[in-house]
Amino acid sequence: MKNAWLKYTIYRLGMFALFTIGLALLGMPILFAVLVAGMLSFAISMLFLSKLRDEISKQIYEKRQRTFGSGDPESDLENAELDALEGNAKKSPAKPKSK
């Protein structure tokens, strides 16, 4: 799977479901099993899914940069000019919204 969002979501939901089913089979009340499973899946994902979270963070950052630019219109214009000179012309970034 190339989509980090989907992969991370499937891993988290899978862990949650496995812990919930396992705890319910051990005789724990279902509401308590759901709460404990949520805590366990959260803790394990914090420990073992950091690479996926980093990849998702990079995707968010890159999308924001493409959508809003750097926040400095002059810098964006200079970067677009340099890219054009280097032959790597891309679509110029959108201008930031004024408040």
JOQUIJO-V288715 format. One record per pair of residues at least 24 apart in sequence whose C-alpha atoms are under 7 Angstrom apart, sorted by sequence separation. I is the first residue (numbers start at 1). J is the second residue. D is the distance in whole Angstrom. If there is no record, write none. Layout:
((I;J;D) (I;J;D))
This chain:
((69;93;5) (16;41;5) (68;93;6) (69;94;6) (71;96;6) (15;41;6) (67;93;6) (68;94;5) (69;95;7) (66;93;6) (67;94;6) (68;95;6) (68;96;5) (12;41;6) (12;45;7) (8;52;6) (4;52;6) (4;55;7) (5;56;6) (4;56;6))
